[in-house]
Amino acid sequence: MFEEALAYYGEGTPNLWDKVSSAMGGIKSAEEVRCHYEDLVDDVKMIESGRVTYPKYKTQGFWTRG
């Protein structure tokens, strides 16, 4: 829900965090949504700078069988 709402409204939208919070059904406050976004941005920056190893995800598993 978070990612979909963020993509729908986009950066620069007035009252962005209030709108994303509302789109998520109010399960998080606008302040919590903003903090979550900032934490994710910080994580990406650390990974891209090489300070944190990019996680190795399992590429096969029960969810890929068809």
N, CA, C and O atoms as a CHARMM CRD file, in Angstrom:
* protein
*
  264
    1    1 MET  N      0.82300  -1.19200   0.00000 PROA 1      0.00000
    2    1 MET  CA     0.00000   0.00000   0.00000 PROA 1      0.00000
    3    1 MET  C      0.86900   1.25900   0.00000 PROA 1      0.00000
    4    1 MET  O      0.59100   2.22700  -0.70700 PROA 1      0.00000
    5    2 PHE  N      1.93300   1.21800   0.81600 PROA 2      0.00000
    6    2 PHE  CA     2.82800   2.37200   0.91400 PROA 2      0.00000
    7    2 PHE  C      3.41500   2.71900  -0.44500 PROA 2      0.00000
    8    2 PHE  O      3.33100   3.86300  -0.89200 PROA 2      0.00000
    9    3 GLU  N      4.01100   1.72200  -1.10200 PROA 3      0.00000
   10    3 GLU  CA     4.66000   1.95800  -2.38900 PROA 3      0.00000
   11    3 GLU  C      3.66100   2.39800  -3.45900 PROA 3      0.00000
   12    3 GLU  O      3.95300   3.29100  -4.25500 PROA 3      0.00000
   13    4 GLU  N      2.50200   1.78300  -3.47700 PROA 4      0.00000
   14    4 GLU  CA     1.49000   2.15400  -4.46200 PROA 4      0.00000
   15    4 GLU  C      1.02600   3.59300  -4.26500 PROA 4      0.00000
   16    4 GLU  O      0.88300   4.34300  -5.23100 PROA 4      0.00000
   17    5 ALA  N      0.79600   3.97000  -3.02500 PROA 5      0.00000
   18    5 ALA  CA     0.34800   5.34000  -2.74000 PROA 5      0.00000
   19    5 ALA  C      1.44300   6.34000  -3.08300 PROA 5      0.00000
   20    5 ALA  O      1.16200   7.39800  -3.64600 PROA 5      0.00000
   21    6 LEU  N      2.67400   6.01800  -2.75200 PROA 6      0.00000
   22    6 LEU  CA     3.78300   6.91700  -3.05000 PROA 6      0.00000
   23    6 LEU  C      3.93800   7.09300  -4.55800 PROA 6      0.00000
   24    6 LEU  O      4.14900   8.20700  -5.03800 PROA 6      0.00000
   25    7 ALA  N      3.83300   6.00000  -5.30300 PROA 7      0.00000
   26    7 ALA  CA     3.93400   6.07400  -6.76000 PROA 7      0.00000
   27    7 ALA  C      2.76300   6.86000  -7.35100 PROA 7      0.00000
   28    7 ALA  O      2.93800   7.61500  -8.30700 PROA 7      0.00000
   29    8 TYR  N      1.58200   6.68100  -6.78700 PROA 8      0.00000
   30    8 TYR  CA     0.39300   7.36900  -7.29700 PROA 8      0.00000
   31    8 TYR  C      0.51800   8.88500  -7.12100 PROA 8      0.00000
   32    8 TYR  O      0.27200   9.64600  -8.05700 PROA 8      0.00000
   33    9 TYR  N      0.89900   9.31300  -5.92400 PROA 9      0.00000
   34    9 TYR  CA     0.95500  10.74700  -5.64900 PROA 9      0.00000
   35    9 TYR  C      2.25400  11.37600  -6.11700 PROA 9      0.00000
   36    9 TYR  O      2.22900  12.48600  -6.64900 PROA 9      0.00000
   37   10 GLY  N      3.37600  10.71800  -5.94300 PROA 10     0.00000
   38   10 GLY  CA     4.67000  11.23900  -6.37300 PROA 10     0.00000
   39   10 GLY  C      5.20000  12.34400  -5.48200 PROA 10     0.00000
   40   10 GLY  O      4.46600  12.99000  -4.73400 PROA 10     0.00000
   41   11 GLU  N      6.51100  12.53300  -5.59500 PROA 11     0.00000
   42   11 GLU  CA     7.15900  13.58400  -4.81000 PROA 11     0.00000
   43   11 GLU  C      6.65400  14.94600  -5.25600 PROA 11     0.00000
   44   11 GLU  O      6.32100  15.14400  -6.42400 PROA 11     0.00000
   45   12 GLY  N      6.60100  15.86200  -4.33800 PROA 12     0.00000
   46   12 GLY  CA     6.17000  17.21200  -4.65300 PROA 12     0.00000
   47   12 GLY  C      4.67600  17.44600  -4.50000 PROA 12     0.00000
   48   12 GLY  O      4.20300  18.57400  -4.64000 PROA 12     0.00000
   49   13 THR  N      3.93600  16.39200  -4.21500 PROA 13     0.00000
   50   13 THR  CA     2.49400  16.53200  -4.01800 PROA 13     0.00000
   51   13 THR  C      2.24500  17.23100  -2.68400 PROA 13     0.00000
   52   13 THR  O      2.79400  16.82400  -1.66000 PROA 13     0.00000
   53   14 PRO  N      1.41800  18.28700  -2.68800 PROA 14     0.00000
   54   14 PRO  CA     1.09200  18.93100  -1.40800 PROA 14     0.00000
   55   14 PRO  C      0.47800  17.91900  -0.43400 PROA 14     0.00000
   56   14 PRO  O     -0.34400  17.09000  -0.82600 PROA 14     0.00000
   57   15 ASN  N      0.87800  17.99500   0.81600 PROA 15     0.00000
   58   15 ASN  CA     0.37100  17.11800   1.87000 PROA 15     0.00000
   59   15 ASN  C      0.59000  15.63700   1.53300 PROA 15     0.00000
   60   15 ASN  O     -0.25300  14.78900   1.82800 PROA 15     0.00000
   61   16 LEU  N      1.73000  15.34800   0.91400 PROA 16     0.00000
   62   16 LEU  CA     2.02900  13.98700   0.46000 PROA 16     0.00000
   63   16 LEU  C      1.86600  12.95600   1.56200 PROA 16     0.00000
   64   16 LEU  O      1.21100  11.93400   1.36000 PROA 16     0.00000
   65   17 TRP  N      2.44800  13.20700   2.71600 PROA 17     0.00000
   66   17 TRP  CA     2.43900  12.18500   3.77500 PROA 17     0.00000
   67   17 TRP  C      1.04000  11.97400   4.32700 PROA 17     0.00000
   68   17 TRP  O      0.69600  10.85700   4.71400 PROA 17     0.00000
   69   18 ASP  N      0.23300  13.01400   4.37000 PROA 18     0.00000
   70   18 ASP  CA    -1.15800  12.85400   4.79200 PROA 18     0.00000
   71   18 ASP  C     -1.92100  11.98400   3.78700 PROA 18     0.00000
   72   18 ASP  O     -2.71100  11.12200   4.17100 PROA 18     0.00000
   73   19 LYS  N     -1.67600  12.22100   2.50800 PROA 19     0.00000
   74   19 LYS  CA    -2.36900  11.46100   1.46900 PROA 19     0.00000
   75   19 LYS  C     -1.93300  10.00000   1.45400 PROA 19     0.00000
   76   19 LYS  O     -2.76200   9.10400   1.29800 PROA 19     0.00000
   77   20 VAL  N     -0.63200   9.75700   1.61400 PROA 20     0.00000
   78   20 VAL  CA    -0.14700   8.37600   1.64500 PROA 20     0.00000
   79   20 VAL  C     -0.70400   7.66800   2.87600 PROA 20     0.00000
   80   20 VAL  O     -1.12900   6.51600   2.78800 PROA 20     0.00000
   81   21 SER  N     -0.70400   8.33900   4.01000 PROA 21     0.00000
   82   21 SER  CA    -1.26100   7.76500   5.23000 PROA 21     0.00000
   83   21 SER  C     -2.72300   7.39600   5.03300 PROA 21     0.00000
   84   21 SER  O     -3.14900   6.30700   5.41900 PROA 21     0.00000
   85   22 SER  N     -3.48600   8.28800   4.44000 PROA 22     0.00000
   86   22 SER  CA    -4.90500   8.04100   4.18900 PROA 22     0.00000
   87   22 SER  C     -5.09600   6.86800   3.23000 PROA 22     0.00000
   88   22 SER  O     -5.97800   6.03300   3.43200 PROA 22     0.00000
   89   23 ALA  N     -4.26500   6.80600   2.18400 PROA 23     0.00000
   90   23 ALA  CA    -4.36200   5.71800   1.21200 PROA 23     0.00000
   91   23 ALA  C     -4.05200   4.36300   1.85200 PROA 23     0.00000
   92   23 ALA  O     -4.49600   3.32000   1.37000 PROA 23     0.00000
   93   24 MET  N     -3.28300   4.39400   2.94300 PROA 24     0.00000
   94   24 MET  CA    -2.94600   3.16400   3.67300 PROA 24     0.00000
   95   24 MET  C     -4.00400   2.83900   4.72700 PROA 24     0.00000
   96   24 MET  O     -3.81500   1.94500   5.55200 PROA 24     0.00000
   97   25 GLY  N     -5.09000   3.55300   4.69200 PROA 25     0.00000
   98   25 GLY  CA    -6.17200   3.28700   5.62600 PROA 25     0.00000
   99   25 GLY  C     -5.93500   3.85200   7.01400 PROA 25     0.00000
  100   25 GLY  O     -6.61100   3.46800   7.96900 PROA 25     0.00000
  101   26 GLY  N     -4.96700   4.77200   7.13000 PROA 26     0.00000
  102   26 GLY  CA    -4.68900   5.39100   8.42100 PROA 26     0.00000
  103   26 GLY  C     -3.99400   4.48500   9.40500 PROA 26     0.00000
  104   26 GLY  O     -3.97900   4.77000  10.60200 PROA 26     0.00000
  105   27 ILE  N     -3.40300   3.37100   8.91700 PROA 27     0.00000
  106   27 ILE  CA    -2.72500   2.45200   9.84300 PROA 27     0.00000
  107   27 ILE  C     -1.43500   3.04800  10.38300 PROA 27     0.00000
  108   27 ILE  O     -0.91500   2.60300  11.40600 PROA 27     0.00000
  109   28 LYS  N     -0.91500   4.07200   9.67900 PROA 28     0.00000
  110   28 LYS  CA     0.24800   4.82000  10.15500 PROA 28     0.00000
  111   28 LYS  C     -0.07100   6.30000  10.00700 PROA 28     0.00000
  112   28 LYS  O     -0.77500   6.71200   9.08500 PROA 28     0.00000
  113   29 SER  N      0.45900   7.08500  10.92700 PROA 29     0.00000
  114   29 SER  CA     0.25700   8.53100  10.83500 PROA 29     0.00000
  115   29 SER  C      1.11000   9.09000   9.70000 PROA 29     0.00000
  116   29 SER  O      2.00500   8.41700   9.18900 PROA 29     0.00000
  117   30 ALA  N      0.82100  10.32000   9.31800 PROA 30     0.00000
  118   30 ALA  CA     1.60700  10.97600   8.27900 PROA 30     0.00000
  119   30 ALA  C      3.07500  11.06000   8.70300 PROA 30     0.00000
  120   30 ALA  O      3.97100  10.88400   7.87700 PROA 30     0.00000
  121   31 GLU  N      3.31600  11.32100   9.95500 PROA 31     0.00000
  122   31 GLU  CA     4.69600  11.39800  10.46600 PROA 31     0.00000
  123   31 GLU  C      5.38500  10.03500  10.39500 PROA 31     0.00000
  124   31 GLU  O      6.56000   9.95700  10.03300 PROA 31     0.00000
  125   32 GLU  N      4.67500   8.97000  10.73300 PROA 32     0.00000
  126   32 GLU  CA     5.25100   7.61800  10.64000 PROA 32     0.00000
  127   32 GLU  C      5.56100   7.25000   9.19200 PROA 32     0.00000
  128   32 GLU  O      6.58200   6.61900   8.91400 PROA 32     0.00000
  129   33 VAL  N      4.68800   7.64000   8.27900 PROA 33     0.00000
  130   33 VAL  CA     4.90500   7.37000   6.85200 PROA 33     0.00000
  131   33 VAL  C      6.13800   8.12300   6.36500 PROA 33     0.00000
  132   33 VAL  O      6.96900   7.56000   5.65300 PROA 33     0.00000
  133   34 ARG  N      6.25800   9.38600   6.74400 PROA 34     0.00000
  134   34 ARG  CA     7.41800  10.18700   6.34300 PROA 34     0.00000
  135   34 ARG  C      8.70800   9.57700   6.88300 PROA 34     0.00000
  136   34 ARG  O      9.69500   9.47800   6.15500 PROA 34     0.00000
  137   35 CYS  N      8.71000   9.17500   8.13000 PROA 35     0.00000
  138   35 CYS  CA     9.89500   8.55700   8.73700 PROA 35     0.00000
  139   35 CYS  C     10.24300   7.24600   8.04400 PROA 35     0.00000
  140   35 CYS  O     11.41800   6.95600   7.81700 PROA 35     0.00000
  141   36 HSD  N      9.24000   6.46100   7.71200 PROA 36     0.00000
  142   36 HSD  CA     9.46700   5.19500   7.01000 PROA 36     0.00000
  143   36 HSD  C     10.13700   5.46300   5.66500 PROA 36     0.00000
  144   36 HSD  O     11.08600   4.77000   5.29700 PROA 36     0.00000
  145   37 TYR  N      9.65800   6.44700   4.93900 PROA 37     0.00000
  146   37 TYR  CA    10.22900   6.81600   3.64600 PROA 37     0.00000
  147   37 TYR  C     11.68800   7.24400   3.81600 PROA 37     0.00000
  148   37 TYR  O     12.56000   6.79200   3.07400 PROA 37     0.00000
  149   38 GLU  N     11.94700   8.10100   4.78000 PROA 38     0.00000
  150   38 GLU  CA    13.30900   8.58400   5.00300 PROA 38     0.00000
  151   38 GLU  C     14.24500   7.44300   5.38800 PROA 38     0.00000
  152   38 GLU  O     15.40100   7.42300   4.96500 PROA 38     0.00000
  153   39 ASP  N     13.76000   6.49300   6.18400 PROA 39     0.00000
  154   39 ASP  CA    14.57200   5.32200   6.53800 PROA 39     0.00000
  155   39 ASP  C     14.92200   4.50900   5.29200 PROA 39     0.00000
  156   39 ASP  O     16.05600   4.05400   5.14500 PROA 39     0.00000
  157   40 LEU  N     13.96100   4.32700   4.40400 PROA 40     0.00000
  158   40 LEU  CA    14.21100   3.57700   3.17900 PROA 40     0.00000
  159   40 LEU  C     15.21500   4.29800   2.28100 PROA 40     0.00000
  160   40 LEU  O     16.09100   3.66200   1.69500 PROA 40     0.00000
  161   41 VAL  N     15.09500   5.60700   2.17200 PROA 41     0.00000
  162   41 VAL  CA    16.03900   6.39300   1.37000 PROA 41     0.00000
  163   41 VAL  C     17.44600   6.24500   1.94100 PROA 41     0.00000
  164   41 VAL  O     18.40300   6.06200   1.18800 PROA 41     0.00000
  165   42 ASP  N     17.58000   6.32200   3.25100 PROA 42     0.00000
  166   42 ASP  CA    18.88300   6.14700   3.90100 PROA 42     0.00000
  167   42 ASP  C     19.44900   4.75200   3.63300 PROA 42     0.00000
  168   42 ASP  O     20.64300   4.60900   3.36900 PROA 42     0.00000
  169   43 ASP  N     18.61000   3.73600   3.69800 PROA 43     0.00000
  170   43 ASP  CA    19.05800   2.36800   3.42200 PROA 43     0.00000
  171   43 ASP  C     19.59200   2.23500   2.00100 PROA 43     0.00000
  172   43 ASP  O     20.64700   1.64000   1.78300 PROA 43     0.00000
  173   44 VAL  N     18.87100   2.78400   1.04300 PROA 44     0.00000
  174   44 VAL  CA    19.30100   2.70900  -0.35600 PROA 44     0.00000
  175   44 VAL  C     20.63300   3.42800  -0.54400 PROA 44     0.00000
  176   44 VAL  O     21.51800   2.92500  -1.23700 PROA 44     0.00000
  177   45 LYS  N     20.77900   4.59400   0.06400 PROA 45     0.00000
  178   45 LYS  CA    22.03400   5.34100  -0.04500 PROA 45     0.00000
  179   45 LYS  C     23.20800   4.53900   0.51300 PROA 45     0.00000
  180   45 LYS  O     24.28900   4.52500  -0.07500 PROA 45     0.00000
  181   46 MET  N     22.99600   3.87600   1.63800 PROA 46     0.00000
  182   46 MET  CA    24.06700   3.08100   2.24300 PROA 46     0.00000
  183   46 MET  C     24.42900   1.88900   1.36100 PROA 46     0.00000
  184   46 MET  O     25.60900   1.57000   1.21100 PROA 46     0.00000
  185   47 ILE  N     23.44500   1.23900   0.78700 PROA 47     0.00000
  186   47 ILE  CA    23.70600   0.10600  -0.10500 PROA 47     0.00000
  187   47 ILE  C     24.44700   0.59000  -1.35000 PROA 47     0.00000
  188   47 ILE  O     25.43300  -0.02300  -1.76100 PROA 47     0.00000
  189   48 GLU  N     23.98500   1.67100  -1.94400 PROA 48     0.00000
  190   48 GLU  CA    24.60800   2.18100  -3.16400 PROA 48     0.00000
  191   48 GLU  C     26.02200   2.69600  -2.93200 PROA 48     0.00000
  192   48 GLU  O     26.84900   2.65000  -3.84300 PROA 48     0.00000
  193   49 SER  N     26.31400   3.18200  -1.73700 PROA 49     0.00000
  194   49 SER  CA    27.65400   3.68300  -1.43000 PROA 49     0.00000
  195   49 SER  C     28.63300   2.55300  -1.13500 PROA 49     0.00000
  196   49 SER  O     29.84000   2.77800  -1.05800 PROA 49     0.00000
  197   50 GLY  N     28.11100   1.33500  -0.96700 PROA 50     0.00000
  198   50 GLY  CA    28.96700   0.19700  -0.66500 PROA 50     0.00000
  199   50 GLY  C     29.22800   0.00100   0.81300 PROA 50     0.00000
  200   50 GLY  O     29.96100  -0.91300   1.19000 PROA 50     0.00000
  201   51 ARG  N     28.64900   0.83000   1.65500 PROA 51     0.00000
  202   51 ARG  CA    28.84200   0.69300   3.10400 PROA 51     0.00000
  203   51 ARG  C     28.06900  -0.48100   3.67500 PROA 51     0.00000
  204   51 ARG  O     28.38100  -0.97000   4.76100 PROA 51     0.00000
  205   52 VAL  N     27.06700  -0.92900   2.94600 PROA 52     0.00000
  206   52 VAL  CA    26.27000  -2.07900   3.36400 PROA 52     0.00000
  207   52 VAL  C     26.22000  -3.02800   2.17800 PROA 52     0.00000
  208   52 VAL  O     25.95300  -2.61500   1.04900 PROA 52     0.00000
  209   53 THR  N     26.47700  -4.28800   2.43800 PROA 53     0.00000
  210   53 THR  CA    26.43400  -5.27300   1.36900 PROA 53     0.00000
  211   53 THR  C     25.01100  -5.44800   0.88100 PROA 53     0.00000
  212   53 THR  O     24.07000  -5.53700   1.67100 PROA 53     0.00000
  213   54 TYR  N     24.87000  -5.49600  -0.43100 PROA 54     0.00000
  214   54 TYR  CA    23.55200  -5.73200  -1.01100 PROA 54     0.00000
  215   54 TYR  C     23.09600  -7.11700  -0.59200 PROA 54     0.00000
  216   54 TYR  O     23.84800  -8.08100  -0.73300 PROA 54     0.00000
  217   55 PRO  N     21.88100  -7.23500  -0.08200 PROA 55     0.00000
  218   55 PRO  CA    21.41400  -8.54100   0.40100 PROA 55     0.00000
  219   55 PRO  C     21.31800  -9.56600  -0.72400 PROA 55     0.00000
  220   55 PRO  O     20.93500  -9.24600  -1.84900 PROA 55     0.00000
  221   56 LYS  N     21.67200 -10.79600  -0.39600 PROA 56     0.00000
  222   56 LYS  CA    21.55700 -11.89200  -1.36300 PROA 56     0.00000
  223   56 LYS  C     20.26600 -12.63000  -1.07300 PROA 56     0.00000
  224   56 LYS  O     20.11800 -13.27800  -0.03700 PROA 56     0.00000
  225   57 TYR  N     19.34100 -12.51900  -1.99900 PROA 57     0.00000
  226   57 TYR  CA    18.05100 -13.15800  -1.82700 PROA 57     0.00000
  227   57 TYR  C     18.04000 -14.50600  -2.53200 PROA 57     0.00000
  228   57 TYR  O     18.69600 -14.70300  -3.55500 PROA 57     0.00000
  229   58 LYS  N     17.29800 -15.40100  -1.97300 PROA 58     0.00000
  230   58 LYS  CA    17.10900 -16.69700  -2.59800 PROA 58     0.00000
  231   58 LYS  C     16.34500 -16.46700  -3.90500 PROA 58     0.00000
  232   58 LYS  O     15.30600 -15.80600  -3.91300 PROA 58     0.00000
  233   59 THR  N     16.85700 -17.00900  -4.99400 PROA 59     0.00000
  234   59 THR  CA    16.22300 -16.75700  -6.28600 PROA 59     0.00000
  235   59 THR  C     15.26400 -17.85900  -6.69000 PROA 59     0.00000
  236   59 THR  O     14.50000 -17.70100  -7.64300 PROA 59     0.00000
  237   60 GLN  N     15.29500 -18.96800  -5.97900 PROA 60     0.00000
  238   60 GLN  CA    14.36300 -20.04100  -6.27600 PROA 60     0.00000
  239   60 GLN  C     13.73200 -20.50500  -4.96800 PROA 60     0.00000
  240   60 GLN  O     14.34800 -20.43700  -3.90400 PROA 60     0.00000
  241   61 GLY  N     12.53600 -20.96000  -5.06600 PROA 61     0.00000
  242   61 GLY  CA    11.83700 -21.43300  -3.88100 PROA 61     0.00000
  243   61 GLY  C     10.43100 -21.83000  -4.25000 PROA 61     0.00000
  244   61 GLY  O     10.05200 -21.85100  -5.42100 PROA 61     0.00000
  245   62 PHE  N      9.67900 -22.13900  -3.24400 PROA 62     0.00000
  246   62 PHE  CA     8.31900 -22.61200  -3.49900 PROA 62     0.00000
  247   62 PHE  C      7.48100 -21.58700  -4.23500 PROA 62     0.00000
  248   62 PHE  O      6.55300 -21.95200  -4.95700 PROA 62     0.00000
  249   63 TRP  N      7.79400 -20.30100  -4.06500 PROA 63     0.00000
  250   63 TRP  CA     6.99400 -19.26200  -4.71000 PROA 63     0.00000
  251   63 TRP  C      7.31500 -19.12200  -6.19200 PROA 63     0.00000
  252   63 TRP  O      6.58600 -18.43300  -6.90600 PROA 63     0.00000
  253   64 THR  N      8.40100 -19.76600  -6.68900 PROA 64     0.00000
  254   64 THR  CA     8.75300 -19.65000  -8.09900 PROA 64     0.00000
  255   64 THR  C      8.35400 -20.89300  -8.89600 PROA 64     0.00000
  256   64 THR  O      8.50800 -20.92600 -10.11700 PROA 64     0.00000
  257   65 ARG  N      7.85100 -21.89500  -8.21800 PROA 65     0.00000
  258   65 ARG  CA     7.46100 -23.10700  -8.91900 PROA 65     0.00000
  259   65 ARG  C      6.11800 -22.87800  -9.60000 PROA 65     0.00000
  260   65 ARG  O      5.23900 -22.21800  -9.04500 PROA 65     0.00000
  261   66 GLY  N      5.96500 -23.41000 -10.77400 PROA 66     0.00000
  262   66 GLY  CA     4.70400 -23.17500 -11.43500 PROA 66     0.00000
  263   66 GLY  C      4.24000 -24.30400 -12.16600 PROA 66     0.00000
  264   66 GLY  O      3.17500 -24.24600 -12.78100 PROA 66     0.00000
